[in-house]
Amino acid sequence: MTAGVTAGAVLEPFRARLLARINATVHGGDLHLERYDRPAGDPGLFGPDSMVWRVHGHPAGMLVGGFAALLLQSLHPLAMAAVSAHSDFRTDPTGRLNRTARFVTTTTLGSTPAAEQAIAAVRRIHPQVRGTAPDGRPYRADDPELLTWVHTAEVRCFLTGYQVYAATPLTPAECDRYLAEATRVAERLGAAGVPASRAEVSAYLARLRPELRVTAPALEVLQLLRRFGRSRRERFAVRLLTNAALALLPAWARAELGVRRPWPVRSCWDRPLARAGGRLLVWACGPSEIRRAALARATADAGSY
């Protein structure tokens, strides 16, 4: 038996435990592979050659980018008013993480019927989420402009996370292709005028900048992320991810949130720690069961099963 095989055998139980913990925290334990492994020949909304599969398949980029997206989204007062009044993020943050991860994973890798069902379920809920923000303005979760904001903040952060943590970042053309592909989900949800390139995202954020500001619920989100975790080890990991996520935000967003982490701290401490944690995450996840099932489905002959 070689040293490599011995090391692999010794580390495998640790990897399996870590993977089980990650799946339980992110996906809720049950991966629901039936959403991904059939029907044969169905590429889903994107397919294996898409930039969406590539970006959304990187565990570290998606986790750090997802945390950054929550923080950036929270700076829209109407979007945050809806979350504050109608979400259970305070009482069940893990459940909210599970539902968000499940939606992104299903629409990315799921079969076409599974993706469309996930989108339809969200569209049924959105009309019920309405009210009045503290500043007196009405909000509706099915407002096309709010949907565009939530989507754009999300994909901007997912892409930034990938570019920072992936071994081979996307080219400028591939970045634009990712953003254009990702509009398919946003438009199916009811968003309008969705930015489809880096230039369009930059212009969109510049246009919305005067409307974006911190509110008390936005600060709650930041504090929740900093305290989240059921054990000391989990709290340390989430704090590491949160600090790394803050580094992905535009400088004006960090300033709005009152974050004072100097550039040397972000570049010499937060990012190296997150990269080390990201490599551990990628190693633990290995070839994802979900991705394997989706790839087998998408590349199978339609008559093979």
Secondary structure, DSSP 8 states (H G I E B T S, - for coil): --HHHHHHHHHHHHHHHHHHHHHHHHT-S---GGGTS-STT--TTT-TTSHHHHHHT-HHHHHHHHHHHHHHHTTSHHHHHHHHHH--TTT-HHHHHHHHHHHHHHHHHS-HHHHHHHHHHHHHHGGG-EEE-TTS-EEETT-HHHHHHHHHHHHHHHHHHHHHHSSS---HHHHHHHHHHHHHHHHHHT--S---SHHHHHHHHHHHGGG----HHHHHHHHHHHH--SSHHHHHHHHHHHHHHHHHS-HHHHHHTT----HHHIIIIIHHHHHHHHHHHHHHH-S-HHHHHHHHHHHS-TT--
